[in-house]
Amino acid sequence: MSDLAAVKRQLKIKYGVVQRLSKETGLYRKEAEGLETKRAKLVLDGAEEWDIKNAGKMIEESGKMVLDTTSRLKKASDELEALITSAKKDFNLGQDEDLLKAEEILQSAKA
């Protein structure tokens, strides 16, 4: 396998990871917001203390997952960015389809 083929394969793998982690982070953030709303409703409705406390624990767990996926996304994005820079410099892949898709996914993940 040539170095060019290996680089293109790594691009596909790394942009897939960034894409998946970006989606995962968004889902965990949405879940945390939903749980916050649910806890606020429980407080307003005068629910049992155990229910409110349990909702707080669930929010805390979701917050931990947001932090975890955010840090993994940053690491994966940095690795992809380094690979893109290297591919452009070493293999002159300026208009390669995989490189352009990787750049597009990287930009959407950073947004």
VENMO-V607544 format. One record per residue. RES is the residue in one letter. PHI is phi in radians with two decimals (999 if undefined). PSI is psi in degrees with one decimal (* if undefined). Layout:
# VENMO-V607544
<<RES:PHI:PSI> <RES:PHI:PSI>>
This chain:
# VENMO-V607544
<<M:999:131.8> <S:-1.33:163.3> <D:-1.11:-35.9> <L:-1.10:-44.6> <A:-1.12:-38.3> <A:-1.15:-39.5> <V:-1.16:-43.3> <K:-1.11:-38.2> <R:-1.13:-43.9> <Q:-1.11:-37.6> <L:-1.03:-46.8> <K:-1.08:-44.1> <I:-1.10:-49.4> <K:-1.21:-37.6> <Y:-1.27:-26.3> <G:-1.16:-39.7> <V:-1.14:-45.7> <V:-1.09:-42.5> <Q:-1.09:-45.2> <R:-1.15:-45.2> <L:-1.17:-34.0> <S:-1.11:-44.8> <K:-1.13:-43.6> <E:-1.08:-43.8> <T:-1.06:-44.1> <G:-1.08:-40.6> <L:-1.16:-41.5> <Y:-1.15:-37.3> <R:-1.14:-42.2> <K:-1.11:-41.1> <E:-1.09:-43.4> <A:-1.09:-41.7> <E:-1.10:-42.1> <G:-1.09:-39.5> <L:-1.19:-36.4> <E:-1.07:-44.3> <T:-1.10:-42.3> <K:-1.11:-42.4> <R:-1.14:-41.7> <A:-1.06:-39.4> <K:-1.14:-40.4> <L:-1.07:-41.3> <V:-1.12:-45.3> <L:-1.12:-35.7> <D:-1.41:-5.5> <G:1.23:40.4> <A:-1.19:169.4> <E:-1.11:150.6> <E:-1.05:-36.9> <W:-1.07:-42.5> <D:-1.09:-42.5> <I:-1.16:-42.9> <K:-1.13:-40.6> <N:-1.12:-40.4> <A:-1.10:-38.0> <G:-1.10:-39.6> <K:-1.14:-38.9> <M:-1.14:-38.9> <I:-1.12:-41.7> <E:-1.07:-44.3> <E:-1.10:-42.7> <S:-1.11:-38.8> <G:-1.08:-39.8> <K:-1.11:-40.0> <M:-1.18:-36.1> <V:-1.09:-46.3> <L:-1.09:-42.4> <D:-1.12:-50.0> <T:-1.20:-32.4> <T:-1.13:-43.5> <S:-1.19:-38.9> <R:-1.17:-36.5> <L:-1.12:-42.6> <K:-1.08:-44.9> <K:-1.09:-46.2> <A:-1.13:-38.1> <S:-1.13:-42.1> <D:-1.10:-42.0> <E:-1.12:-42.6> <L:-1.13:-41.9> <E:-1.08:-41.4> <A:-1.13:-39.9> <L:-1.17:-39.1> <I:-1.09:-46.7> <T:-1.06:-44.4> <S:-1.11:-43.0> <A:-1.12:-38.9> <K:-1.15:-41.7> <K:-1.32:-49.3> <D:-1.48:-30.1> <F:-2.07:0.5> <N:0.90:52.3> <L:-1.67:36.4> <G:-0.89:-40.3> <Q:-2.03:19.8> <D:-1.18:140.7> <E:-1.04:-44.5> <D:-1.16:-38.1> <L:-1.17:-42.5> <L:-1.13:-39.7> <K:-1.15:-40.5> <A:-1.08:-41.9> <E:-1.13:-40.2> <E:-1.11:-45.3> <I:-1.15:-39.9> <L:-1.08:-42.2> <Q:-1.15:-40.2> <S:-1.22:-31.3> <A:-1.25:-30.5> <K:-1.44:-13.3> <A:-1.35:*>>
